[in-house]
Amino acid sequence: MSWTALADGIAAACLVTGALLALVAAIGVLRFPDVLTRMHSATKPQVLGLLLILVGLGFRLRDPGTIGLLAMVALFQLVTSPIASHMVGRASFRAGQVRRDLLVVDELTDLLADERPREGD
Amino acid sequence: MRPVPKQRRGVTPRARLRVLQLPVVLWLTLVWVALWGELSAANVVFGLVVSIVVCLVFPLPTLPMDLHIRPLRLVWLVLRFLGDVVVASVEVAWITLRFWREPRNAVIEVDLETSSDFVLTVVAEMVSLVPGSLVVEARRSTHTLFLHVLDARDTAGVDKMRSQVYALERRVVRALGTETQRLPEGGTP
C-alpha cells in the first residue's frame, strides 16, 4: 500500500466520522428540551467533528500552506466557540429559559435571586 | 469585587504605547501572513501595519502572567484534554441518541483553588470545549465557575464532575507553573 493510499484512507475515515458527529449534533438540537441542553449539542460534537474534518482535509490535500490555514481554523474555532456558548448559556439562564424540573442540582438560581435587588445596571 | 481599571477616556500617549504589546503584534502579523499563505516582504510589512492599527483600535488590558511552562506537563495536559474530548463526545452522542430517556441535568458551582485570572480563563475554556459541560456564569471576584452539566443524573454524578474540574485545574497549574504553591498537597499528577 502506497503512502498516498494510506493518507486517503485516513482522510476518508476522519471525514465520515466528523460528518456523523455533526449529524448527531443536529439530532440533539431537534430533540433536547431546553436551550442549555441544546447548546451542548450545538457546540460540542462540533469540536471533535470539526477537528476530524480538518485533519481529514489535511491528509487529503497534503499542501503545507493549506495545512497552516486549517490549523488556524482549528485554533480560532477552539478559542471562540466557548465564549459564544458561554454568552448564549448565560443569557438564557438569566432569562429563565431553563427546564428547572430536569435539573437534579441547581446551585445558581438562588444565588442570582439574592443578588438581583443589589444589581444597579 | 476587585476594582476594574477604567481608563478608556483620556488615554495618555504613554498608556497608548503600552497598548502595543510586542508579542500580540508579532502574533497578529503571523496570522496575517498565514492567511495570505505567502511569506513575502510586502505581506510582513502590511501585516505589521494592520496589527498595530488593530492593537490601537481595540486596546486590551495586559494580563498579568507569571508563566513557567513545563513542557512535559503541557504535553500531558494537551493529550489528556484530547482524550477527554473524544470520550465525552462519544458520551454526549450516546445521550443524544437515547431517545427513550430525558437527560437529568445539573447546574453546579465550582470554586477554583487558585486566584489567577489566567488559570480561570484557561480552565473555563477547556471545560467548555469538553462536551457535556457548559459555563453559564463565571465570577472573576471569587474565581468561581458555574457549570451546566448534561445528564449528571444524581449527586454522585455532580461530585464526579466537580472533581474532574479540580483535576483539570491542577493539570493546568502544573503545566503553566502559575501559583503551584496554592495547590493542596498530594493528588494525581
HADDOCK unambig.tbl for C-alpha pairs under 7 A between the chains (distance, minus, plus):
assign (segid A and resid 24 and name CA) (segid B and resid 93 and name CA) 6.13 0.50 0.50
assign (segid A and resid 28 and name CA) (segid B and resid 96 and name CA) 5.36 0.50 0.50
assign (segid A and resid 37 and name CA) (segid B and resid 150 and name CA) 6.60 0.50 0.50
assign (segid A and resid 40 and name CA) (segid B and resid 131 and name CA) 6.65 0.50 0.50
assign (segid A and resid 40 and name CA) (segid B and resid 132 and name CA) 6.13 0.50 0.50
assign (segid A and resid 44 and name CA) (segid B and resid 129 and name CA) 6.74 0.50 0.50
assign (segid A and resid 44 and name CA) (segid B and resid 131 and name CA) 4.95 0.50 0.50
assign (segid A and resid 45 and name CA) (segid B and resid 89 and name CA) 5.71 0.50 0.50
assign (segid A and resid 45 and name CA) (segid B and resid 131 and name CA) 6.82 0.50 0.50
assign (segid A and resid 47 and name CA) (segid B and resid 129 and name CA) 6.90 0.50 0.50
assign (segid A and resid 48 and name CA) (segid B and resid 85 and name CA) 6.94 0.50 0.50
assign (segid A and resid 48 and name CA) (segid B and resid 86 and name CA) 6.95 0.50 0.50
assign (segid A and resid 65 and name CA) (segid B and resid 37 and name CA) 5.74 0.50 0.50
assign (segid A and resid 68 and name CA) (segid B and resid 34 and name CA) 6.72 0.50 0.50
assign (segid A and resid 69 and name CA) (segid B and resid 34 and name CA) 6.56 0.50 0.50
assign (segid A and resid 69 and name CA) (segid B and resid 35 and name CA) 6.48 0.50 0.50
assign (segid A and resid 82 and name CA) (segid B and resid 125 and name CA) 5.81 0.50 0.50
assign (segid A and resid 82 and name CA) (segid B and resid 128 and name CA) 5.30 0.50 0.50
assign (segid A and resid 82 and name CA) (segid B and resid 129 and name CA) 6.27 0.50 0.50
assign (segid A and resid 86 and name CA) (segid B and resid 134 and name CA) 6.88 0.50 0.50
assign (segid A and resid 86 and name CA) (segid B and resid 135 and name CA) 5.55 0.50 0.50
assign (segid A and resid 86 and name CA) (segid B and resid 136 and name CA) 5.68 0.50 0.50
assign (segid A and resid 89 and name CA) (segid B and resid 136 and name CA) 5.19 0.50 0.50
assign (segid A and resid 90 and name CA) (segid B and resid 136 and name CA) 4.55 0.50 0.50
assign (segid A and resid 90 and name CA) (segid B and resid 137 and name CA) 5.94 0.50 0.50
assign (segid A and resid 102 and name CA) (segid B and resid 104 and name CA) 5.34 0.50 0.50
assign (segid A and resid 102 and name CA) (segid B and resid 105 and name CA) 6.02 0.50 0.50
assign (segid A and resid 103 and name CA) (segid B and resid 104 and name CA) 5.86 0.50 0.50
assign (segid A and resid 103 and name CA) (segid B and resid 105 and name CA) 4.68 0.50 0.50
assign (segid A and resid 103 and name CA) (segid B and resid 106 and name CA) 4.80 0.50 0.50
assign (segid A and resid 104 and name CA) (segid B and resid 104 and name CA) 6.27 0.50 0.50
assign (segid A and resid 104 and name CA) (segid B and resid 105 and name CA) 6.01 0.50 0.50
assign (segid A and resid 104 and name CA) (segid B and resid 106 and name CA) 5.28 0.50 0.50
assign (segid A and resid 104 and name CA) (segid B and resid 153 and name CA) 6.79 0.50 0.50
assign (segid A and resid 104 and name CA) (segid B and resid 154 and name CA) 6.16 0.50 0.50
assign (segid A and resid 105 and name CA) (segid B and resid 106 and name CA) 4.73 0.50 0.50
assign (segid A and resid 105 and name CA) (segid B and resid 107 and name CA) 5.84 0.50 0.50
assign (segid A and resid 105 and name CA) (segid B and resid 108 and name CA) 6.78 0.50 0.50
assign (segid A and resid 106 and name CA) (segid B and resid 106 and name CA) 5.89 0.50 0.50
assign (segid A and resid 106 and name CA) (segid B and resid 107 and name CA) 4.62 0.50 0.50
assign (segid A and resid 106 and name CA) (segid B and resid 108 and name CA) 6.17 0.50 0.50
assign (segid A and resid 107 and name CA) (segid B and resid 107 and name CA) 5.92 0.50 0.50
assign (segid A and resid 107 and name CA) (segid B and resid 108 and name CA) 5.35 0.50 0.50
assign (segid A and resid 107 and name CA) (segid B and resid 109 and name CA) 6.02 0.50 0.50
assign (segid A and resid 108 and name CA) (segid B and resid 107 and name CA) 6.70 0.50 0.50
